[in-house]
């Protein structure tokens, strides 16, 4: 086990579980270096089905270099319809080639076939009775190329470490099966993207919200300069931090920081409408000036940070991830999941007692159950034994309690639990400069990874174990 990069430790990912040195390198030199394909869990009716009963057209779309939200807006504009009539199953990274499902309500199939959008291929699949929604996918399959690795020879040692982590077998061999890569495992951390890749502060905002410090939450988002930002942006944030001059901040904050500017505008309006003084209600109103999904993200990021910290503490104490110990809470597999994915059903949980330990461990070995940790909210029940001690220690350190999440409107969260181990069958191919398989086990100009993950998990959480580099390179 190795200490993680400082930027990762700041969001609770304190360790790599593999001891091997990192291979280095970087991702996303071109969108084609990061390919994501949704593992679909949606079965449409034929296109000639009754539009009255099945008003939504379902399409599989291949996008190159498109943000999901931006593409949805472009598609609705081309069709001349409301943006609200376009829906999708999962948001994908812009710097990638993605294959994903979209649905369009009450549209003509011929109109959708005739749409031509740059770097987008649209394939009509059929009709559905409801729109595609978040969660209407089982997972994502990845093909990812790491360019210019410094020490590609460390791939096999890392794979061996991750295979041992997945099974608890320290003697596991990292060599891949010719037809299928070995099963590897990593802590199911929330990746850097959850908190902000360049400026990881969303959890800091969320923590202040949950603690009832609305002013502190605004300052954490609008102020709080980060070294990786442009110097002018840092100066503007520093001005906010030192002066709390919201009108002056509008003169200094770049136009591209639209959410920050929205908060400042709201505070200026509240000052002008009152006596100039601001209170908790005013700062809360400023936070509510941003979209409700971002409001939820702030609180979700705080939950994710606490979750990451709990996993890191479990690693430090040497507790297993692949099987439970007494006091753990497990959830069972989703019986409706596709055959290729064993998905956790966090609505079906069980507390592990001493007399049930052996039975539950067998379920975990067979992929029928998963050890979990909390995403804390108002309905969270913590584990018992040492796992519960870890959860309580982390929450006490962060000054969090379940009742703190009883918040207004979009900020409220009931919480849930999440599997702590992320398993996948993974293969790695060494490639030369032309993209062909490289000779030998040493030098390579690129490393090509293939694996699939259940929904809600992060490809970068797997890749960080191999690269062990600045998260900015992921």
C-alpha positions in Angstrom: 0.0 0.0 0.0 1.4 3.4 -1.0 0.5 7.0 -0.1 -1.5 8.6 -2.8 -0.8 11.9 -4.7 -1.5 15.0 -2.5 -4.4 16.2 -4.7 -6.1 12.8 -4.2 -5.5 12.8 -0.4 -7.3 16.1 -0.3 -10.5 14.4 -1.4 -10.1 11.4 0.9 -8.3 8.9 -1.4 -5.3 8.5 0.8 -3.7 5.3 -0.6 -3.0 3.2 -3.6 -3.5 -0.5 -2.7 -0.8 -1.6 -5.2 2.8 -1.4 -4.0 4.3 -1.4 -7.5 5.7 1.9 -8.9 3.5 3.7 -11.3 3.8 3.4 -15.1 3.3 7.2 -15.6 2.0 8.5 -18.9 -1.1 10.5 -19.6 -4.6 10.1 -20.9 -6.8 11.9 -23.5 -4.2 13.0 -26.0 -7.2 12.6 -28.4 -10.8 11.8 -27.8 -10.2 8.3 -29.4 -7.9 7.5 -26.5 -10.8 7.4 -24.1 -13.8 5.3 -25.4 -16.8 4.7 -23.3 -19.8 2.4 -24.3 -22.8 2.1 -22.2 -23.8 -1.4 -21.2 -27.5 -1.0 -22.0 -30.4 -2.2 -19.8 -33.3 -0.9 -21.9 -35.4 -2.9 -24.3 -37.3 -0.8 -26.9 -40.4 -1.6 -28.9 -40.2 -1.5 -32.7 -40.2 1.8 -34.5 -43.7 1.1 -35.9 -45.2 0.6 -32.4 -48.1 2.8 -31.5 -46.8 6.4 -30.9 -49.6 7.0 -28.5 -48.5 4.2 -26.2 -44.8 4.6 -27.0 -44.2 8.3 -27.5 -40.4 8.3 -27.0 -37.9 7.5 -29.7 -34.8 5.6 -28.5 -31.5 6.2 -30.2 -27.9 5.0 -29.7 -25.6 7.9 -30.3 -21.8 7.9 -30.8 -20.3 11.2 -29.9 -16.7 12.5 -30.3 -15.7 15.4 -28.1 -19.2 16.3 -27.0 -20.4 17.2 -23.5 -23.7 15.3 -23.0 -25.7 18.3 -22.0 -24.3 20.4 -24.9 -25.3 17.6 -27.4 -28.8 17.4 -25.9 -29.2 21.1 -26.4 -27.8 20.9 -30.0 -30.1 18.0 -30.8 -33.2 19.8 -29.5 -32.3 23.0 -31.4 -31.9 21.0 -34.7 -35.3 19.3 -34.1 -36.9 22.6 -33.1 -38.2 21.2 -29.8 -37.9 21.9 -26.1 -34.6 20.8 -24.5 -36.8 19.0 -21.9 -37.9 16.5 -24.5 -34.4 15.0 -24.8 -33.2 12.6 -22.1 -30.3 10.2 -21.5 -29.1 7.5 -19.2 -25.7 8.8 -18.1 -23.5 11.9 -18.4 -20.2 11.3 -20.1 -16.9 13.0 -20.4 -16.4 15.5 -23.2 -12.9 14.5 -24.0 -13.8 11.0 -25.2 -15.6 9.0 -27.8 -18.8 7.9 -26.2 -21.6 5.5 -27.1 -24.8 6.1 -25.2 -28.6 6.1 -25.2 -30.8 9.1 -25.7 -34.6 9.4 -26.0 -36.6 12.1 -27.7 -40.3 12.6 -26.8 -42.9 13.0 -29.5 -40.5 13.4 -32.4 -40.9 12.1 -36.0 -38.4 9.3 -36.8 -37.7 10.8 -40.2 -36.8 14.1 -38.6 -34.3 12.4 -36.2 -32.8 10.3 -39.1 -32.3 13.5 -41.1 -30.4 15.4 -38.3 -26.8 15.9 -39.1 -24.6 17.0 -36.2 -20.8 17.2 -36.4 -19.0 14.3 -34.7 -22.2 12.6 -33.9 -23.7 9.3 -35.3 -27.4 8.7 -34.5 -28.8 5.2 -34.8 -32.6 4.8 -34.1 -33.4 1.7 -32.1 -37.1 1.9 -31.5 -39.8 3.3 -29.3 -40.4 3.4 -25.5 -43.2 4.2 -23.2 -41.1 6.5 -21.0 -37.9 8.5 -21.4 -34.5 7.1 -20.8 -33.5 8.2 -17.3 -30.4 8.3 -15.1 -29.8 4.7 -14.0 -31.2 3.1 -17.2 -27.8 1.5 -17.8 -26.0 -1.3 -16.1 -22.6 0.1 -16.5 -19.9 1.3 -18.9 -17.3 -0.5 -21.0 -14.0 1.3 -21.4 -11.2 1.2 -24.0 -8.5 3.6 -22.7 -5.1 4.4 -24.1 -2.3 5.7 -21.8 0.3 7.5 -23.9 4.1 7.8 -23.2 4.3 5.6 -20.1 7.6 6.1 -18.3 7.9 2.6 -16.8 5.4 0.3 -18.6 7.2 -2.7 -17.1 5.3 -2.2 -13.8 2.0 -3.1 -15.3 2.1 -6.8 -14.4 3.2 -6.2 -10.8 0.3 -3.7 -10.4 -2.2 -6.2 -11.9 -1.0 -8.9 -9.5 -1.5 -6.5 -6.5 -4.9 -5.6 -7.6 -5.9 -9.2 -8.3 -4.8 -10.1 -4.7 -6.9 -7.2 -3.4 -10.0 -8.4 -5.3 -9.8 -11.9 -3.7 -7.7 -11.6 -0.6 -5.2 -14.1 -2.1 -1.8 -12.6 -1.7 -0.3 -15.3 -4.0 -2.5 -14.4 -6.9 -0.8 -14.4 -10.3 -1.3 -11.2 -12.3 -0.8 -12.8 -15.7 -3.9 -12.4 -17.9 -5.9 -15.2 -19.4 -5.5 -15.2 -23.2 -9.3 -14.8 -23.7 -10.2 -12.7 -20.6 -8.2 -10.4 -18.4 -7.7 -11.2 -14.7 -10.3 -10.0 -12.1 -8.8 -7.0 -10.4 -10.1 -5.0 -7.5 -9.7 -1.5 -6.2 -11.4 0.6 -3.4 -14.6 1.9 -4.9 -13.6 5.5 -4.3 -15.4 8.5 -5.8 -12.9 9.8 -8.4 -11.4 13.2 -8.6 -14.1 14.4 -11.1 -16.6 14.2 -8.3 -14.9 17.1 -6.5 -13.5 19.1 -9.3 -10.4 18.1 -11.2 -8.7 21.5 -11.4 -10.1 22.9 -8.2 -11.5 20.2 -5.9 -13.8 22.2 -3.7 -17.3 20.9 -4.2 -17.0 18.8 -1.0 -15.8 21.8 1.0 -18.9 23.7 -0.1 -21.1 20.8 0.8 -19.5 20.4 4.2 -20.2 24.0 5.1 -23.8 23.6 3.9 -24.4 20.6 6.0 -22.9 22.4 9.0 -25.3 25.2 8.5 -22.6 27.7 7.6 -24.2 29.2 4.5 -21.7 32.1 4.3 -18.8 29.7 4.5 -20.2 27.7 1.7 -20.5 30.7 -0.6 -16.9 31.7 0.2 -15.7 28.2 -0.3 -17.1 28.3 -3.8 -16.6 31.9 -5.0 -13.4 32.6 -3.0 -10.9 29.8 -2.1 -8.3 30.2 -5.0 -6.6 27.2 -6.3 -3.0 27.0 -7.6 -4.0 25.3 -10.9 -6.3 28.2 -11.9 -5.1 31.2 -14.1 -3.4 33.9 -12.1 -6.2 36.4 -12.8 -8.8 34.0 -11.5 -6.8 33.4 -8.3 -6.5 37.1 -7.8 -10.3 37.6 -8.2 -11.0 34.8 -5.7 -8.5 36.1 -3.3 -10.2 39.5 -3.5 -13.5 37.9 -2.6 -11.9 36.0 0.3 -10.3 39.1 1.8 -13.0 41.8 1.2 -16.4 40.0 0.8 -17.2 42.8 -1.7 -19.7 41.1 -3.9 -20.2 43.9 -6.3 -16.4 44.3 -6.7 -16.2 40.6 -7.3 -18.4 40.9 -10.3 -15.9 43.3 -11.9 -13.1 40.8 -11.3 -14.5 37.3 -11.8 -14.1 36.0 -15.4 -17.3 35.7 -17.4 -16.8 31.9 -17.7 -17.3 31.5 -14.0 -21.1 31.8 -14.5 -22.1 30.0 -11.3 -19.8 32.1 -9.1 -21.1 35.3 -10.8 -24.7 34.2 -10.2 -24.1 33.9 -6.5 -22.5 37.4 -6.4 -25.4 38.9 -8.4 -27.9 37.4 -5.9 -25.9 38.8 -2.9 -25.7 42.3 -4.5 -29.5 42.2 -5.1 -30.1 41.2 -1.5 -27.9 44.0 -0.2 -29.6 46.6 -2.4 -33.1 45.3 -1.3 -32.1 45.6 2.4 -29.9 47.6 4.6 -26.7 46.3 3.1 -26.1 43.6 5.8 -26.3 40.0 4.8 -27.5 37.0 7.0 -27.8 33.3 6.6 -31.0 33.5 4.5 -29.2 35.8 2.0 -26.2 33.4 1.7 -28.5 30.4 1.3 -30.4 32.4 -1.4 -27.1 32.9 -3.2 -26.4 29.2 -3.2 -29.9 28.6 -4.6 -29.1 30.9 -7.5 -27.3 28.0 -9.2 -29.1 25.0 -10.8 -30.7 22.5 -8.4 -28.5 19.7 -9.7 -25.4 21.7 -8.6 -26.9 22.3 -5.2 -27.4 18.6 -4.8 -23.9 18.0 -6.1 -22.4 20.1 -3.3 -24.1 17.9 -0.6 -23.3 14.7 -2.6 -19.7 15.6 -2.7 -19.6 16.0 1.0 -21.1 12.5 1.3 -18.6 11.2 -1.2 -15.6 12.8 0.7 -16.7 11.1 4.0 -17.2 7.8 2.1 -13.6 8.1 0.7 -12.3 8.8 4.1 -14.0 5.8 5.6 -12.5 3.5 2.9 -9.1 5.0 3.5 -9.4 4.4 7.2 -10.5 0.8 6.5 -7.4 0.3 4.4 -5.2 1.7 7.1 -6.6 -0.7 9.7 -6.1 -3.6 7.3 -9.8 -4.7 7.1 -10.8 -6.7 4.1 -12.8 -5.2 1.3 -13.7 -8.4 -0.5 -15.4 -10.1 2.5 -17.2 -8.7 5.6 -16.1 -8.7 9.2 -18.5 -8.8 12.1 -20.5 -5.6 12.3 -20.4 -4.8 8.6 -23.5 -4.0 6.6 -23.8 -5.8 3.3 -26.2 -5.4 0.4 -27.3 -8.1 -2.0 -27.0 -8.3 -5.7 -29.7 -6.8 -8.0 -31.6 -9.7 -9.4 -32.6 -7.6 -12.5 -29.0 -6.8 -13.5 -27.6 -8.1 -16.8 -25.7 -11.3 -16.6 -22.3 -9.6 -17.2 -22.7 -7.4 -14.2 -23.2 -8.2 -10.5 -24.8 -4.9 -9.4 -25.4 -4.0 -5.7 -29.0 -3.4 -4.6 -28.6 -1.0 -1.7 -32.2 -1.2 -0.8 -31.6 -4.8 0.4 -29.1 -4.7 3.2 -28.2 -7.0 6.1 -26.1 -6.4 9.2 -23.4 -9.1 9.6 -23.5 -10.8 13.0 -20.9 -13.3 14.3 -23.3 -16.3 13.7 -24.0 -15.1 10.1 -20.4 -14.2 9.2 -19.5 -17.5 7.3 -22.7 -17.5 5.3 -22.4 -13.9 4.2 -18.8 -14.4 3.3 -19.8 -17.2 0.9 -22.4 -14.9 -0.6 -19.7 -12.2 -1.2 -17.3 -14.8 -2.7 -20.0 -15.7 -5.3 -20.9 -12.1 -6.1 -24.2 -12.3 -4.4 -23.5 -9.8 -1.7 -21.2 -6.7 -1.3 -19.6 -5.1 1.8 -20.8 -1.4 2.0 -20.1 1.9 3.7 -22.4 4.8 4.2 -23.2 7.8 2.0 -24.5 9.6 5.1 -27.9 11.2 5.2 -30.9 11.5 7.4 -31.8 7.8 7.2 -28.3 6.4 7.6 -27.8 3.6 10.1 -24.1 3.0 10.8 -22.4 -0.4 11.1 -21.4 -2.1 14.3 -18.1 -3.5 15.5 -14.9 -2.1 14.0 -16.5 -1.0 10.7 -19.0 1.1 12.8 -16.1 2.5 14.8 -14.4 3.6 11.7 -17.6 5.3 10.3 -18.3 7.1 13.6 -14.7 8.2 13.9 -14.6 9.7 10.4 -18.0 11.4 10.9 -16.9 12.9 14.2 -13.7 14.1 12.7 -15.7 15.9 9.9 -18.3 17.1 12.4 -21.2 15.3 10.6 -24.2 13.5 11.8 -27.2 12.0 10.0 -29.6 14.7 11.2 -27.4 17.4 9.7 -28.7 16.4 6.3 -32.2 17.5 7.1 -31.8 20.6 4.9 -34.0 22.8 2.8 -35.2 21.5 -0.6 -32.4 20.4 -3.0 -29.8 20.3 -0.2 -31.6 17.5 1.7 -30.4 13.9 1.5 -31.7 10.7 3.0 -28.4 8.9 2.3 -27.7 5.4 1.2 -24.9 2.8 1.2 -22.4 2.0 -1.5 -20.2 -1.1 -2.2 -16.6 -0.6 -1.0 -14.9 -2.9 -3.5 -14.9 -2.3 -7.3 -14.1 -5.5 -9.3 -13.6 -5.8 -13.0 -12.0 -8.1 -15.6 -9.1 -6.1 -17.0 -6.7 -6.6 -19.9 -3.7 -4.4 -20.8 -2.0 -4.4 -24.2 1.4 -2.8 -24.9 1.5 -0.9 -28.1 4.2 0.7 -30.2 4.1 4.1 -31.8 2.0 2.9 -34.7 -0.6 1.4 -32.4 0.4 -2.2 -33.1 1.1 -4.6 -30.3 4.7 -4.0 -29.0 7.3 -6.7 -28.8 8.5 -7.9 -25.5 7.3 -7.1 -22.0 9.3 -3.9 -21.4 9.2 -0.7 -23.5 6.0 0.5 -25.0 4.8 3.8 -26.5 1.3 3.2 -25.2 -0.7 1.0 -22.9 -4.3 0.0 -24.0 -6.7 -0.9 -21.1 -10.0 -2.6 -21.5 -12.5 -3.2 -18.7 -16.1 -2.6 -17.7 -17.5 -1.0 -14.5 -21.0 -0.9 -13.0 -22.8 2.4 -13.1 -21.7 5.0 -10.6 -18.1 3.9 -10.5 -15.1 5.7 -12.0 -12.6 4.4 -14.6 -10.0 6.8 -13.2 -10.1 5.0 -9.9 -8.8 1.9 -11.7 -6.3 3.7 -13.8 -4.8 5.7 -10.9 -3.4 2.5 -9.5 -1.4 2.0 -12.7 -0.3 5.5 -13.4 0.3 6.8 -9.8 0.6 10.3 -11.1 -0.9 13.7 -10.8 -4.8 13.4 -11.2 -4.5 16.1 -13.8 -3.0 13.5 -16.1 -6.1 11.3 -15.7 
